[in-house]
């Protein structure tokens, strides 16, 4: 069996389409649909004839496609392979490292796949649960073709998963690398007898037009209220459309309420506390809109991002790597506590982008693990691998480029919003803090300032603002560099957000010595499946190495080669450890 290290390996690609199905059986309780065998559904939502009782099966239907049959490419783990795959092209996720890149969107760029298939006649094997009862022959030319029927039966594509497997002939499907996407579009069969399918990663669900927090509230005041009213009556909405207690916005006033109840004339909001969050109590008129607000108080970074993605973005928590999020937050982001009121519908994409920049973290879709992951902008704990020009980097593939637009010599952070009604300009905030490295602005260095302004609805204390500003300067006061290179498939375990050191003849200091700087991968793409991987990385050497205070029973320091990378040791009066090694410093 060939593998990624076998000479003469034969690369193959398999595409799996995971098609959601209804768990019900047509005409059997609780399904109330009726009809002849020829008019039964196909257990998909768009063919359902009893939508009230439609229920997704926990196991979708898996359809596998390749450029040959199972026998042709010797793949175990796939019983039935439809040989209609023509081509696969992908564009990788691009991580926006701490939302710092001027050339990337707030959450980075989405991973995208484009697939082309030949259309063909098909027996409806697997795709028709009631095939044996039909009176007509699906292979008949007057009954269409595989893709023309599939498109008609699967109009709702948002939950359809696409998994691309890259491996080698003779390799089991389970041993191949795989990447997961979610279907966006599929064309009808064109004049050449082909269909084109596109997919994106799951974070596409929270792009600008798709997800807002809070959701738009439709309720209106039934009658006008005075500035001293302690309750109001709401119409044009149901009690379930609002939280049982919380905060609403009416015009320019934020009002807290303790309970809701439904009566004959509408929904009554009681226990009002007027003029919240430094707004002023006002009289309001009949038909004024009542907008539910989202409130976060002393919330952790991971809990807020999770809530925005699941509650407002419609992403199942099963796609979030929340256990590892919590570990990352506890070790590196626990100083941040987020406090805000979101008083009008705002893009989830924008909100999470703000959190990334203001708390120095980033999230991304790992298409290999099929999980949304989170990592702090930080130094390393375990010593990363070292890539070299002699053992790893494909000859002629390495480039190092400056990113001058990402440089920051001054960071102006405006924080503690005056009312939370607007957070888009300096006068909307009560406080601000400026961190700067003025030396880099001198004529001897860059000769000009590069100012980053941050309007923070999330932060409200000077300590965390000070920390954020200084950490941004640590990484970006010098023009950051990006690294472009390629590796053979034998090294493709290196993936998104992984750190590594580089030792290369093109990365030298002024004396001609190799720099051995640390980099973090922000993009990875198999440009020749099974053979070559293209990477993009950002220099992160400035963030250093993290150490943790140890238990009193831990072993004393001997030397760096044997000491655990994450352990912190106290140096002597000269700042040296045993053997003369330089001790770390508390940053």
N, C-alpha and C positions, 0 to 999 in steps of 0.2 A: 504494500500500500504506500502510495506517495504521500509526502507531507511538504511543509514549507521549506524544509532543509534537504529534500531529496533532489539529487541532480536529475535533469531531464524530466522534471515534473510537468504534468499536463493540467493547466488551469481550467477549471469549469465554474460556471455560475448557475445557480438555481434561484428562481423567484417563487416565493410562497405568498399566496393571497389568502388572508384569513377573513372569510366572509361571514358576517354575523347571521345567525339563524334563529328562528323562533323555536322554543322548546315544545310547543304544542303540536298536536296531531290534528290535521284538518277534520272538522266535524265531530271530534271526540271531546267531551267536556274537559275543561271549561271552554274550549273553542266552540262557538255556536254557528260557525259558517256552514252553509249548505250548498250543494251543487253536485253535478256529475263528476265522474273521474277526470274528464277532459277540462273541467273548469276549476279544479283545485289549485290552490296557491303553490308557491315554491318555497314556503317557509321563510320568505324575506319580508321586510317591512313594507316595501312598495307593492308587493303582490298580496298582502294580507287582506282578508275579507271580514275580519273581526278584530279591528284595531284595539278595542277596549280590553281584549284578553291577550294581546300580543305580549310575549315574554321572551327576552333574550336568553338563549341557551348559554350556559357558562363556558361551553366549548364551541368555538366557531368552526365552520367548515374550512379545511385547509386544502387549497388547490395548488399543485406544484407545476411549474413551467420550466422548461429547459430548451437547449438547442439540439437535443437528441433524446432518445428514450432511456429508461433506466439501464437497459442492457448496453446501450451504446457507451455510456460514460461510467458504468459500474459504480453506482451510488447506492449504498445501503441506508436504510431508514426512510426511503421513499418507495411506496408500493406502486404509485401511478403517477407518471410524469407526462404532462401534455407538451409535446415537442414543438411549440409555436413561438418560443421566445426568439426575437430577432436581435435586440440590443438593449444594453443597460448603460445609462450614464448617470453620474451623480455629481453634485456640488456639495462640499462638506459644510458642517457647522463651523462657524468662525466665532470663537469666544471673544466677547468684549471684556477684556481684562479690567475688572473694577469699573466698568463703564467709562474707560479712559480714552478710547480710541475715537478720533474725529472721523475716521473712515468706516466705522461700523455702526450699525443701529444699536439702540439701547441694550437689547439682550443679545447682541451679536447677530450674525447672519444665519438664517435657517438652513439646515441640511435639506437638500432637495434631490429627488430621483426622478428620472424620466425613462420609461420603459416602452419598447415597441414590440408588438406581437403581430404575427400573421393571423388572419382570420381563417376559419376552416369549418368543415362540417363536423358535427360531434353527436355522439349517441345520447347525450345528457346523463351519462354515467356520473354519479356522485352529486351532480347539481340539481337533480330532480328527485325529491324524496318519494314521489308518487308515480315514478316512471312506469312501473309494471302495469298500472291501471289505465294508462292513456290509450286511446284508440288509434292515434296517429304515430307515424314514424318520424322521430326527430332528425334522422339522416336525410329525409326527403328535402329536395331543393326548395320546395314551396313553404318550408317551415323555418327558413332562415338558416343562420350559421351560429357557431358557438358564441362569438362576441356580440353579435346583434341581439341575441336572446339574453345574454348575460347583462348587457347594459340596460335593457328594458326591465329586467327583474331586480336590479340593484341601483335604483335611482338615488338612494340616500347613502352617501359614500363616507361620511365623516368618521364612522367607526370601523371602516375596513382597513386592516393593517396590511402593509407590504413588507415582507422580510426578504432581503437579498443575501444569499449565501455565496461566499467565495471560498473555493477549496480546490481540490485536485482529484482527478480521476482515480477511483479506487478508494477514496476517503469516505468515511461515514458522514452523513449530514450533520450529526451532533458534534463532529470534530471540526467542522468548518467555522470560519468567522462569519458573523451575521450582523446585519444592520437593519433596524426597524424604522419604518416611515408610516404615515397615515395618508390615505388616498385623498387627493384634492380634486382631480379631474380625470375623465376618460373620454376620448373622442368617440364618435360613432365610426363605423367602418368607412374608410376613405376609398377613393377610386382605385387605389393600388391593393386593396384588400387587407389593410392594416389598421390597427388601433394604437393610439398613444395614450399612455397613462402617466400621470404625475403624482408624486407624493411629497409631503413635507414632514418635518419632525413635529412632535406634539406641541411645542411652544408656538406654532403657527396659530393655535386656537386662541391665543391672547394678543394677536396682532391688533393694531390700532382700532379697526372697525368691528372687531369681533367680541370684545369683552370689556365691560365697564364696571367700575365700583365707585359708588353704589349703583344698583340698577335704577333706571328712571322710575320715579313714583308718579302714579297717575291721580292720586287723591287730591281733592280740593276742599276748601272750607265751605261748609253748608251755609253758615252765616258769618258775618264779621265778628271779630273779637277785639276787646280792649287791650291796652298794654298791661292790665292787671289780671286778665282772665286766667283761671287755673284749670280750665278744660276747654276743649273745642270738639265740634262735630265734623266728621270727615265724610264726604260722599265721593262717588265715582271710583271706589276701590273697596277691596275686602280686607277684613282684619288680618288675614293671612299674608297680605301684601306688605305688611309692616312688622317689625320686631315687636315683641310683647312689651318691651321697655327699651328706651334708648334716647336718641337725639334726632330731631327733625329740623329742617330749615324752612322757614316761611319768610320770603323776601330776604331781608338782611338781618334776620334774627335767628339765632340758634336756641332751640327750646328743648329741654330735657323733659321726658314724661315717664311715669312709673307704671302705667297700665293702659290696656285698651279693652273695649267691650263692644259687642255688636248689638244694636237696637233696631227698631223699626225704621228709623230715618237714616241710619248709617252707622259709622264706627265712632265711638267716643274715646278721645284721648284724655286721660285724667292724671292728676298729680303733676301738673306742669311746674317746672322751675324755669322762670323766664330769664332772658338776657345771659345765656351761657357763653363761655369762652370769649369774654370781653365784647360781646355784641350788646346792643341796647334793646330794651323792651319797646315794642311798637304796637300800635293798633293795626289790624289786618282786615281786609275786606273779603266778603263772600267771593268764592271762586278763585281766591289766591291759592297757588299750588303749595302742597305740603310734601317736601322731599325728605325721604329717609336718609340719614347720614351714616357713614361707617366711622366708628370710633375705636382707636387702639390706644390702650393705656399701659405703659410699662411693659410692652410686649417684646418678646425676643425676635431677632431677625428671622430665624427659621420659621417661627409660628406665623408671622405676618405673611411671608412669601407663600407658605403653604395655604393659608386662608385665601389669599388673593387668587391663587391658581385653581383651587378646588371650588370655593364658594362662588366666585365671580367668573373664573375662566372656564369652568366646566370640565376640568381635567381630573380624572379619578386619582385618588391618593395612591392607588396601586402603581402609578407611573412615577411616583416621587420617592427618592431615596432618603426618606425622612429620618431613618435611624442614623445614617451617617451624617445627615445634616445636623442633627442634634449634637453628635460628637464634635463636629467641626466648630459649631457655634460655642459649645462649652469650652473648648480649648483656646479659641482665637477671637470670638466675637461677643463674648458674654458681657463685656463692658457696655455694649449698646443696649439701650432700652428705648423702644420706639413709641412715640406719643403723637397722635394726630387726630384730627377730625376731617374726613373727606366729605365735603358739604355739597358736592355736585358730581354727577357721573363723570368719571375720569378713566382714561384708558388704563387697564391693568398693566399693559406693556410699559406705559410711562411710569406708573407707580413703582413697579419692580426695578426699572432702570434707575430711578432715583435712589432706591434703597441700596442698590449695588454701589453706586458712586459714593454715597454718603456714609456707608458702613464698611467699605473696602472689601467687597466680596463679589462673586459672580456665579451665575447659574448657567447651565447648558444642558442640552439633550445629548446623552451618550447613546448614539444609535447602536453601538455594539451591545451594551448592557440593557438597552431599552429602559433607561431611567433618567429622570431629570436630577442632575447632581449640583451640589453647592460646595464652593471652596472659598476660603478667605484669601485675600491678597496678603501673602505672608512669605516668610523664609521657610527653609526645609527643616525637617526633623530627622528622618532617616536619610543617610547620604545617598544622593541620586547616582544613577549610572553615568558613565562618561562615554560619549561618542567620539570616535576619532576618524581621521581621514584614511587611516590604514586599515581599520577593521569594520567600519560601519558606513560612513558617508559615501554615496555613489560619486565617483570622480566627475568633476565638472558641474555638479548640481548645487553647490553651496554659494549663496549670496547673502551679504549682510547689507541692510538698507537703513538709513536714518529715517525717522518719522518726526520731522520738525513740528508738524501741526499738533502733536501730542505733548510737546514740552510745556511745563508749567513752572513759572518762576514765582508767581504770586497766586495764592488761593484765597479768595474772598468768600466766606461762608456766612450767609444771612440765615438766622435761625430764630425760633420761637415766634411763630406767626401772630400778628396782632389779633386777628379774629378767625382765621382759617377760611374766611370767605374768598380770599384771593391770596395766592402764594407765587405770583409770577414776577414781582419786581421788588426792589430794595425797600420801598416804603411800606410793603405789606408785612414787614418783620420788626420785632422789637429790638433785636440784638444782631450784631455781626462781629466776626473775628477775621483778622487777616494774618496769614502766615506767608513769609516771603524769604527768598534767597536772593538778596539784592546783588550779591557778588556776580551771579551768573548774568546779570543785566549790564555789567560794565562793558566798555569798549573792548577790553582785553579778552572777553569771553564772547557772549552772544550779541551784545550791543543794544539789546532791546528787551522790554518786558514781554512776558506771555502770561496773561491773566486768565485764570479760570474762576468764574462766578458760579456759586452754588446757592440756590434758593431752597432751603430745607424745611419742609413741612414736618419732618420726622424727628429732628434733634432739638432738644431744648435745654441743654446744659453745656457750659463752656468747656468742661474737661474733654468730653467726647469730640466736640468740634475742634478743639486744639489738636487732639490726637489725629483726627481725620486729615486736617490740613497738613500737618507735618509728615504723615505717611504718604500723602500724595506727592509732596515735594521730594521725599526720599527717592521715589521711583521715577519722577518725571522732571526734576529741575535740570538734569542733563538730557539732551535730546535722546529719547529712547531709540533703541535699535531693534529691528525685526530680522529674523533669520529664516532663510528659505533653503530647504535641502531635501534630498531624497534618500530613502533607505531601501534595501532589498527586503523582500517579504520575511526573511529570517529574523528581522528586527522589528516586525510590525506590532509586537506586543506593546511597544511604546505608543501612547495614545493621548487623547485630549486631557489637558491640565496636568500631565506628568512633567516633572522637573528632570533636567539632565545637565551635566557639565559638557562643554565642548572643548576638545583639543584638536585644533586644525591649523594648518600652515597659513591659512588666510586670516586667522584671528590672532594677531600678535600685538604685543605692547611696543613701546617706543624703542625698546632694546632688542627687539626681535624674538622675545620669548613668547611662547604660547600663553594666552591669557587664562584659559581654563575657567571661563565665566559660566554662571548658571543661567539657564533659559527655561521657560515654561511653554509648553505646546498649546497653541490656540487654534490650530486647524490641522486635520489629518485626512488624507484622501488616497485611496487605492487607485492610482491613475492607470495602472495595468494590473487588473485583478489577479491576485496570486503571485505577482512578480515585483511590483514597484509601488512604494508609498511616498507621497509628497507631503511634507510637513511645513508648517509655519510656526515660529516660536517668537516670543517676546523676551528680551533680556530682563531678568529678575534678580540679578546678582546683588543689587542694592539692599534687598530685603534680608540678606544674611541667613543665619541659622538659628532656629529656636531651641532653647533648652528649658527643661522643667525642673522645678525644685523636687528633690528626691526624698523618699522616706529615710529616716535616720539609720535604718538598718542596711541601706544600700552600700555597696562596696566602694572603697576609696579609689580615687583616680590613680591610674598607672601610666597609661599613654593613650593617645587618640585612636590608635589602631584597634585597641581592644575595648575602649570605653563605649557604651551605648551612645549613639549620636544625640539623643534627646536629653541626656542627663546634664545637669548644671553642677559645676564644681566651683568652690571658692578659691581664688588665687591668693598668693601671699601679698605682702606689702608692696611689692614691685609689680603686681598684676600678673605673676607667673604661676604656672602649675608645676607639678613634679616633672623634672626633666627639662624645664625651661620653656615649655609651651605657653603661649600667651593665653590668659584666661579671657573668657567672654565678658561683655559688659551688659548691664541692665539698661535696656532702651525704654 
